[in-house]
C-alpha cells in the first residue's frame, strides 16, 4: 500500500485518465465518461490550499465522557471563510459529519462558541499525510484528517497541543479578527460606490445624488450586506471594535460622499444648508427608509435594479424639492418660490443646537420658514 501511495505522489504531470479498450489493455479500465484530466494528486480539479479556523470548545450539552476531557477542549470543529457572506462549517457530530454553508451572522455564533475555548488558524495539507486506517473517527480524528495531519491523537486537547506546537499555526483572537473582517467587508461595499467627479459642477446635482443613492442602496441591500449589518448590530455590545470598523468603513464612507456633494452644491448656491453633515444623515435615512428594515427582518428579498432606481429617484426628488404639489394651491401657495426640504433641514439644525426635543417630523409643506431660522412652534 505504501509503495502504491508513493507512486501516486510521484506523479508530477497532468495525465488523461485512460478509457475504453485501451485502458482495459493497460489494466486501468475506466468508462468513457471518466476520460478526464487529473492533476499530480489524482484530482480532476486542482484545489488551492485553504486555511481553517479549528475551534476547540467546551460542550454545549453535558455528555458522559466530558469528565475525562479537558474543560475547554471537549469538542472540536472547523470553519472557514469562503467569500463575501459565505462560510463553510465542518462539525463532527456523534451521529453524522455536518458540512454546511453559513452566512456571516450564522457563522459568528460558531465563532463565539470557539472563543469560549481556543481558535487556531491552520493551513490544510494537500494532498495530506493522514490515513483512513486511524480507526475510531471521533471529532479530533476527523478534524486531523480534514487538515491532512498524521497525528495519532484521539482527544480534542491532544490535537490542540499538537497543532499549537506547529510554527505555521496561528492563534486567533476573535475580537481582533472580527474588527479586521467587518472592516474589510464593509470597505469592499464602499469601494463599489460611484466616484464623485473632480469638477462636481459638471454634473447636475439631482443626477449626482441619484447615481450616488443607487450605488449606496445597491451595496447596502445585497444579501451579504444585510448579513454583515445584522452581525454588527447583534454583536456590537460584545465586539465593539468590530461594530466601529463596520461603521467607519461602511456607512461613514457613504455619509462622507453625500456630505461632500451637498457642501459643493451649497458653495455654488444651488442649496441653502447650514449643516451638510446633518443633511447627509437625513438623506441616508431617507434612502434606507422602510425598505432596509424589511430586508433586515427577512420580510422580502433584495430589490432589483429597476426598483432601486425608482426608489432613489423618489427620495432625491423629495429631498431637493419637498412634497409640494405642482398646482401651488393651499398650503403649497405659502411655500411658493422657497425650498421646504432645505428649511426643514435648517429647522433640525436649530433644534439640535438648542437641544430641543425634535417633534414628530411634519410634512415638508408645513416647514416653510423663509430665510428666517425656525426657533419654535
Secondary structure in CASP SS format (residue, H / E / C, confidence):
PFRMAT SS
TARGET T0000
AUTHOR 0000-0000-0000
METHOD secondary structure of the structure
MODEL  1
X C 1.00
X H 1.00
X H 1.00
X H 1.00
X H 1.00
X H 1.00
X H 1.00
X H 1.00
X H 1.00
X C 1.00
X C 1.00
X C 1.00
X C 1.00
X C 1.00
X E 1.00
X E 1.00
X C 1.00
X C 1.00
X C 1.00
X H 1.00
X H 1.00
X H 1.00
X H 1.00
X H 1.00
X H 1.00
X C 1.00
X C 1.00
X C 1.00
X C 1.00
X C 1.00
X C 1.00
X H 1.00
X H 1.00
X H 1.00
X C 1.00
X C 1.00
X E 1.00
X E 1.00
X C 1.00
X C 1.00
X C 1.00
X C 1.00
X C 1.00
X C 1.00
X C 1.00
X C 1.00
X C 1.00
X C 1.00
X C 1.00
X C 1.00
X E 1.00
X E 1.00
X E 1.00
X E 1.00
X E 1.00
X E 1.00
X E 1.00
X C 1.00
X C 1.00
X C 1.00
X C 1.00
X C 1.00
X C 1.00
X H 1.00
X H 1.00
X H 1.00
X H 1.00
X H 1.00
X C 1.00
X C 1.00
X C 1.00
X C 1.00
X C 1.00
X C 1.00
X E 1.00
X E 1.00
X E 1.00
X E 1.00
X E 1.00
X E 1.00
X E 1.00
X E 1.00
X E 1.00
X C 1.00
X C 1.00
X E 1.00
X E 1.00
X E 1.00
X E 1.00
X E 1.00
X E 1.00
X E 1.00
X C 1.00
X C 1.00
X C 1.00
X C 1.00
X E 1.00
X E 1.00
X E 1.00
X E 1.00
X E 1.00
X E 1.00
X C 1.00
X H 1.00
X H 1.00
X H 1.00
X H 1.00
X H 1.00
X H 1.00
X H 1.00
X H 1.00
X H 1.00
X H 1.00
X H 1.00
X H 1.00
X C 1.00
X C 1.00
X E 1.00
X E 1.00
X E 1.00
X E 1.00
X E 1.00
X E 1.00
X C 1.00
X C 1.00
X C 1.00
X C 1.00
X C 1.00
X C 1.00
X C 1.00
X C 1.00
X H 1.00
X H 1.00
X H 1.00
X C 1.00
X C 1.00
X C 1.00
X C 1.00
X H 1.00
X H 1.00
X H 1.00
X H 1.00
X H 1.00
X H 1.00
X H 1.00
X H 1.00
X C 1.00
X C 1.00
X C 1.00
X C 1.00
X C 1.00
X C 1.00
X C 1.00
X C 1.00
X C 1.00
X H 1.00
X H 1.00
X H 1.00
X H 1.00
X H 1.00
X H 1.00
X H 1.00
X H 1.00
X H 1.00
X C 1.00
X C 1.00
X C 1.00
X C 1.00
X C 1.00
X E 1.00
X E 1.00
X C 1.00
X C 1.00
X H 1.00
X H 1.00
X H 1.00
X H 1.00
X H 1.00
X H 1.00
X H 1.00
X H 1.00
X H 1.00
X H 1.00
X H 1.00
X H 1.00
X H 1.00
X H 1.00
X H 1.00
X H 1.00
X H 1.00
X H 1.00
X C 1.00
X C 1.00
X C 1.00
X C 1.00
X C 1.00
X C 1.00
X C 1.00
X C 1.00
X H 1.00
X H 1.00
X H 1.00
X C 1.00
X C 1.00
X H 1.00
X H 1.00
X H 1.00
X H 1.00
X H 1.00
X H 1.00
X H 1.00
X H 1.00
X H 1.00
X H 1.00
X H 1.00
X H 1.00
X H 1.00
X H 1.00
X H 1.00
X H 1.00
X C 1.00
X C 1.00
X H 1.00
X H 1.00
X H 1.00
X H 1.00
X H 1.00
X H 1.00
X H 1.00
X H 1.00
X H 1.00
X H 1.00
X H 1.00
X H 1.00
X C 1.00
X C 1.00
X C 1.00
X C 1.00
X C 1.00
X H 1.00
X H 1.00
X H 1.00
X H 1.00
X H 1.00
X H 1.00
X H 1.00
X H 1.00
X H 1.00
X H 1.00
X C 1.00
X H 1.00
X H 1.00
X H 1.00
X H 1.00
X H 1.00
X H 1.00
X H 1.00
X H 1.00
X H 1.00
X H 1.00
X H 1.00
X H 1.00
X H 1.00
X H 1.00
X H 1.00
X H 1.00
X H 1.00
X C 1.00
X C 1.00
X C 1.00
X C 1.00
X C 1.00
X C 1.00
X C 1.00
X C 1.00
X H 1.00
X H 1.00
X H 1.00
X H 1.00
X H 1.00
X H 1.00
X H 1.00
X H 1.00
X H 1.00
X H 1.00
X H 1.00
X H 1.00
X H 1.00
X H 1.00
X H 1.00
X H 1.00
X H 1.00
X H 1.00
X H 1.00
X H 1.00
X H 1.00
X C 1.00
X C 1.00
X C 1.00
X C 1.00
X C 1.00
X C 1.00
X C 1.00
X C 1.00
X H 1.00
X H 1.00
X H 1.00
X H 1.00
X H 1.00
X H 1.00
X H 1.00
X H 1.00
X H 1.00
X H 1.00
X H 1.00
X H 1.00
X H 1.00
X H 1.00
X H 1.00
X H 1.00
X H 1.00
X C 1.00
X C 1.00
X C 1.00
X C 1.00
X C 1.00
X C 1.00
X C 1.00
X C 1.00
X H 1.00
X H 1.00
X H 1.00
X H 1.00
X H 1.00
X H 1.00
X C 1.00
X C 1.00
X C 1.00
X C 1.00
X H 1.00
X H 1.00
X H 1.00
X H 1.00
X H 1.00
X H 1.00
X H 1.00
X H 1.00
X H 1.00
X H 1.00
X H 1.00
X H 1.00
X H 1.00
X H 1.00
X C 1.00
X C 1.00
X C 1.00
X C 1.00
X C 1.00
X C 1.00
X C 1.00
X C 1.00
X C 1.00
X C 1.00
X H 1.00
X H 1.00
X H 1.00
X C 1.00
X C 1.00
X C 1.00
X C 1.00
X C 1.00
X C 1.00
X C 1.00
X C 1.00
X C 1.00
X C 1.00
X C 1.00
END
